[in-house]
């Protein structure tokens, strides 16, 4: 049905408030989708995933919508206290505390020991069936001693009740962590859907415009 320019002006004026609400709703949904996608990537439901042990990293991931100057920004973050208070949908994981390793998993980098050496657990007996550490560290593990690999020339810790092989912990001055991003891909995946959500919101409002105008006459 054809309508005049005046009628379209009235439609757009009446739709402005509703359109803002629709756009705001689409932005919140995008933040929720980004949060959910990032969590799927951390747990390995999408992509290679990380070794989930405590669930703290997953619980710290939060999608949010922020005002920035005259605009609005959708973001997803991790590494705060878990569960993160900024989550739009509460996470019930009981794992409080700041997740300091959130950034290095996203961006990669090098971890260097401040004093002595890093003890990197490598033997499966050091973890529970759920993947959690059985010991707070090598100091709490009984019967450990130091040896040096014949080929590598690098030190490691072994269990004296078993023998020099296999290694329990590798001892290193530093270790390189490859990037395994989860926040960036999560936000990009959610953003692909955001454009279509906003377009559909505008389209539905404009399609309903002539009926609103007619009803008001």
C-alpha positions in Angstrom: 0.0 0.0 0.0 1.4 3.4 -1.0 1.7 6.1 1.6 2.6 9.7 1.5 5.8 11.3 2.7 3.9 12.8 5.7 2.7 9.3 6.6 6.2 7.9 6.5 7.4 10.8 8.7 4.8 9.9 11.2 5.7 6.2 11.0 9.4 6.9 11.6 8.7 9.2 14.5 6.5 6.6 16.2 9.0 3.9 15.5 12.0 5.8 16.8 11.6 4.7 20.4 10.7 1.1 19.5 13.6 1.0 17.1 16.1 2.0 19.8 14.7 -0.7 22.0 15.1 -3.3 19.2 18.6 -2.2 18.5 19.5 -2.2 22.2 18.0 -5.7 22.4 20.1 -6.8 19.4 23.3 -5.5 21.0 22.6 -7.3 24.3 21.9 -10.5 22.4 25.2 -10.0 20.5 27.1 -9.7 23.9 25.4 -12.9 25.2 26.2 -14.7 22.0 29.9 -13.6 22.2 30.1 -14.7 25.8 28.6 -18.1 25.0 30.8 -18.6 21.9 34.0 -17.7 23.9 33.0 -20.3 26.6 32.4 -22.9 23.9 35.9 -22.3 22.6 37.5 -22.5 26.0 35.9 -25.8 26.7 36.7 -27.3 23.3 33.0 -27.5 22.1 34.3 -25.3 19.2 37.9 -25.5 18.1 40.8 -27.2 19.9 39.9 -25.7 23.3 42.0 -25.5 26.5 42.6 -28.0 29.2 39.8 -27.1 31.6 40.7 -27.9 35.2 39.0 -25.5 37.6 36.5 -23.8 35.3 37.7 -20.4 36.6 38.6 -19.1 33.1 35.2 -20.1 31.7 33.4 -18.6 34.6 35.2 -15.3 34.3 34.1 -14.7 30.6 31.6 -11.9 30.4 29.8 -10.2 27.5 28.6 -6.7 28.1 27.2 -3.6 26.5 28.8 -0.3 27.4 28.2 3.3 26.4 31.3 5.0 24.9 31.0 8.7 24.3 28.0 9.1 22.0 28.1 5.5 20.9 27.5 2.0 22.3 30.2 -0.7 22.5 29.7 -4.5 22.7 32.6 -6.3 24.4 33.6 -9.6 25.8 36.2 -10.0 28.5 37.8 -12.5 30.8 40.3 -12.6 33.7 38.3 -10.8 36.3 36.9 -12.5 39.4 35.0 -15.7 38.5 32.1 -15.7 38.2 32.4 -12.3 36.7 29.9 -9.7 38.1 29.6 -8.1 34.6 28.0 -11.2 33.0 24.7 -10.5 31.4 23.7 -14.0 32.3 24.9 -15.3 35.7 27.4 -18.1 35.7 26.8 -20.6 38.5 30.3 -22.0 38.5 31.7 -21.8 42.0 35.3 -20.7 41.4 36.1 -17.3 42.8 39.3 -15.5 42.2 41.1 -13.5 39.5 42.2 -15.5 36.4 45.7 -14.2 35.7 46.3 -16.6 32.8 43.3 -15.3 30.7 45.4 -12.9 28.6 48.3 -15.2 27.8 45.9 -17.9 26.5 44.3 -15.3 24.2 47.4 -13.6 23.0 50.2 -16.0 23.7 53.6 -15.1 25.2 56.5 -16.2 27.3 56.3 -17.0 31.0 59.6 -16.6 32.8 60.5 -17.7 36.3 61.2 -14.9 38.7 63.5 -16.7 41.1 64.3 -20.4 40.4 62.8 -22.5 37.7 59.3 -23.2 36.5 58.0 -26.7 37.3 55.8 -27.9 34.5 53.7 -31.0 35.3 53.8 -33.5 32.5 52.9 -36.9 34.0 49.3 -38.0 33.9 49.4 -39.2 37.5 49.7 -35.6 38.6 46.1 -34.9 37.6 42.7 -36.3 38.6 40.3 -37.8 36.1 38.7 -34.4 35.8 42.1 -32.9 34.8 42.7 -31.0 38.1 46.2 -31.1 39.8 46.6 -33.6 42.6 49.3 -31.5 44.2 49.8 -27.9 44.9 53.2 -28.2 43.3 56.4 -30.3 43.4 57.1 -29.4 47.0 53.9 -31.2 48.1 54.7 -34.3 46.0 56.6 -37.0 48.0 59.8 -38.7 46.8 60.8 -36.3 44.0 64.4 -35.8 43.0 66.2 -33.9 40.2 67.9 -35.4 37.1 69.2 -34.1 33.9 68.2 -35.4 30.5 71.1 -37.0 28.6 70.0 -35.7 25.2 68.4 -32.4 26.2 70.7 -31.5 29.0 67.7 -30.0 30.7 66.6 -30.7 34.3 63.5 -32.5 35.4 61.9 -34.1 38.5 61.2 -37.8 38.8 59.6 -40.0 41.4 62.3 -42.0 43.2 59.9 -44.9 43.9 59.5 -45.4 40.1 62.8 -44.5 38.7 64.4 -41.7 36.6 61.8 -42.2 33.9 59.2 -41.0 33.2 59.6 -37.3 34.2 57.0 -35.9 36.6 57.9 -32.2 36.2 60.0 -30.4 33.6 62.2 -27.6 35.1 62.5 -24.6 32.8 63.6 -21.0 33.1 60.9 -19.9 30.7 58.2 -21.4 28.6 56.5 -20.1 25.4 52.7 -20.3 25.3 51.2 -20.2 21.8 48.1 -18.0 21.3 44.8 -19.9 21.6 42.3 -17.1 21.2 38.7 -17.5 22.4 37.5 -13.9 23.0 38.3 -12.5 19.6 36.8 -15.3 17.6 33.8 -15.4 20.0 33.0 -11.7 19.4 33.6 -11.9 15.6 31.2 -14.9 15.3 28.5 -13.0 17.3 29.0 -9.8 15.3 28.2 -11.6 12.0 24.7 -12.3 13.3 24.3 -8.8 14.8 23.9 -7.0 11.4 21.1 -9.3 10.4 19.3 -8.9 13.7 19.4 -5.1 13.5 18.3 -5.2 9.8 15.3 -7.4 10.7 14.4 -5.1 13.6 14.3 -2.1 11.2 12.5 -4.1 8.5 9.8 -5.3 10.9 9.1 -1.8 12.2 8.8 -0.3 8.8 6.6 -3.1 7.5 4.3 -2.4 10.4 4.3 1.4 9.7 1.4 1.9 7.4 -0.9 -0.2 9.6 0.0 2.0 12.6 -0.7 5.1 10.6 -4.0 3.8 9.3 -5.1 2.8 12.8 -4.4 6.3 14.1 -6.6 8.1 11.5 
